[in-house]
Amino acid sequence: MSIGLLHGGHLALQRLVDYHEAQAELDKTEKKLEKLLADHHLHFRQLESTVAKLEMSRKEAAAVKALKSAMEKAQREGKAHEEYEIGMLLVEMLIYKGDWNEALSYKCLKDEKISDARRPLYKVRSIFL
């Protein structure tokens, strides 16, 4: 673990830890996602981690369903930032599922006003996968 941290492998190490937690707490992870999405102030790092655990557990469909619902709610409430961030998580899950055409259809990938390195990465990734 210390070698991974010394050489910048913190993110990879965290993914490994998340994978083991996801396997141990699979039932709780879906409920945690619902709870996080229902919170008045979204914690995007926690959302990313929870969605990643669902992806690692091959539960992308559950994550997609919850994220679509949350994104529609944010859109109805006029919460543009939340809509964008949830949309980016949704696009990531759709790419993992292999639903590239649907992933590319979301407006968060078309928004040029927001400088986000994920947008071109997801566009390229979906083309080559």
CORBELGI-V709044 format. One record per backbone hydrogen bond with DSSP energy under -1.0 kcal/mol. NH is the residue of the N-H (numbers start at 1). CO is the residue of the C=O. If there is no record, write none. Layout:
BEGIN
[[NH/CO] [NH/CO]]
END
This chain:
BEGIN
[[5/1] [6/2] [7/3] [8/5] [9/4] [13/9] [14/10] [15/11] [16/12] [17/13] [18/14] [19/15] [20/16] [21/17] [22/18] [23/19] [24/20] [25/21] [29/25] [30/26] [32/28] [33/29] [34/30] [35/31] [36/32] [37/33] [38/34] [47/43] [48/44] [49/45] [50/46] [51/47] [52/48] [53/49] [54/50] [55/51] [56/52] [57/53] [58/55] [59/54] [63/59] [64/60] [65/61] [66/62] [67/63] [68/64] [69/65] [70/66] [71/67] [72/68] [73/69] [74/70] [75/71] [76/72] [77/73] [78/75] [79/74] [80/78] [83/79] [84/80] [85/81] [86/82] [87/83] [88/84] [89/85] [90/86] [91/87] [92/88] [93/89] [94/90] [95/91] [96/92] [97/93] [98/94] [99/94] [100/98] [103/99] [104/100] [106/103] [109/106] [110/107] [111/107] [121/117] [122/118] [123/119] [124/120] [125/121] [126/122] [127/123] [128/124] [129/125]]
END
